Structure formats: structure tokens, C-alpha cells
């Protein structure tokens, strides 16, 4: 008895799909978090659009990097896909921290005046440590769950949508028209009734 082929493994552009998916999630999450912080009176460390662009670019880049092992993971996939999503956040966080400090140096330049290379490295490691402690673990769990949804639900929804859009062109009914004599073409008629003498 042959097993049914998993259609999710046939997706042609898993990296593109994953990049768009995680970039959109990053934008939504960033808007929600900034709205909550603004409502409780917490001052934003980065301007809204800078934080939004940074989150979307990092999430899209690492979503593309991890897209193929997530979407093309064979069954049973939940544990492996969750770990891929968790690992994606853990590896993306150092890059996000670097981008955060770059933008932060533009908005708060007085904090970086006279800082030596060792001071910058210590600042980077300190911010990275607190990023892991405060949001890294929880964000990794959310990314793992989002990766499972991408592999187990969204990938199949995309395939079904593509199948529905392509089906009318692929399954056109063949219309068989009766052959008729062309204009000017001779026709032969046969007399089926024979004359009896």
C-alpha cells in the first residue's frame, strides 16, 4: 500500500512564501507591541517606522533562510518545524540587536559619544543578553508555533488556492461539433429504400 504524496513538499518557492509570511507577522507583532507600550506610557526607544522596517527586513531575511527546511520538512513534521522556527529567532536576534543599536545611535547619539570599541562591544553584548532573557525565548516559542501553522495549514491553503485558479483552464470541456459540409463542398446522399419490381 503506497502512502499518499505530501503536496506541501511540491511547493516551488518555499523561501519566498516563508519570507513574506514571517515579515507580515513581524509587522503585525511590532504594531501590537508598540500600541501596548504607547497605551501604558512607555517611551519608544526607536521611531515607529524604523522599528517596523527593521523587524520586517530581519524577519523576511531569516524567513527566507529557514523557509525551505520548514515547508519541505517531511511528516511527521511538528517537532522539527517547531525547532526550526525557534532556531530562526535565536539566530536572528543577534542581527536584530546589531540593527537596533545602529538606529539607536542615530536617535540617541550622545550615548555613543566617546565610546571605544570595547564599550560598543560591551553595550552590544548587554543588549543582546537582555533581548534573549526578556523576549528571545518567548518570541522563539511564538515563531515555532507560527512555523507549524505555516507548514501544516497555510502551505495547503496556498496549494488549494492555486489548484482552484488553475482548474478551469486545465479541465475545459471538449465541445464536439458535428461535422458539416463546407460551402461549395459536394455531398453524397444515399437512398436507403430500394425499389422492388
Order of alpha helices (4+ residues) and beta strands (2+ residues): alpha-alpha-alpha-alpha-alpha-alpha
